[in-house]
Amino acid sequence: MASGDFKHTRVGAAVVISNNRGQFLFGKRKGSHGAGTWALPGGHIDHGESTFQCAVREVEEETGLKVKAVKPLVVTNDLWETLGRHYITIFVLAELVDPDAKPTIMEPNKCEEWKWMTWEDLGNMRQEDLFLPLRNFLAQESDPALLCSLHDVTEQDKKRVLMGNDRYIEK
């Protein structure tokens, strides 16, 4: 495929949120590329928006949950050749502001359901049932539960804001 076939590469954030039972929030996509697959909350980074701002905004828009983004995790390069789509996805670890809050389907045209699952639950699914960025994330990480643990987030991590240019700015 010629390089001119792709109009542009989009950048998005995928947000890893855990509950107090060691489960992570996944949604079943609908109405767009990847329909019928499981994905993390997230979406496109708007012009001038930091990765963390995008993560917080997208989670609230999609689930109604309030989160605090605390740490960048992994970056994936996601190419849908047949659709002519190319994304760079930045995975962000976030914590719930209210640990007892429940997700709500805020965009029923984009998400069938929200479900708390473990990484092991995902490992038991067929690869085709996972959204491409999530498949690429899992292919990079041998222990996603450890990588996505809030236990290793330092106070310094919580004070930082990841800017759109990937520089850390102290608050």
Buried (B, 14 or more C-beta within 10 A) or exposed (E): EEEEEEEEEBBBBBBBBBBEEEBBBBBBBBEEEBEEBBBBBBBEBEEEBBBBBBBBBBBBEBBBBEBEBBBBBBBBEBBEEEEEBBBBBBBBBBBBEEEEBEBEBBBEEBBBEBBBBBBEBBEEEEEEBBBBBBBBBBEBBEEBEEBBEBEEEEEEBBEBBBBBEEEEEEE
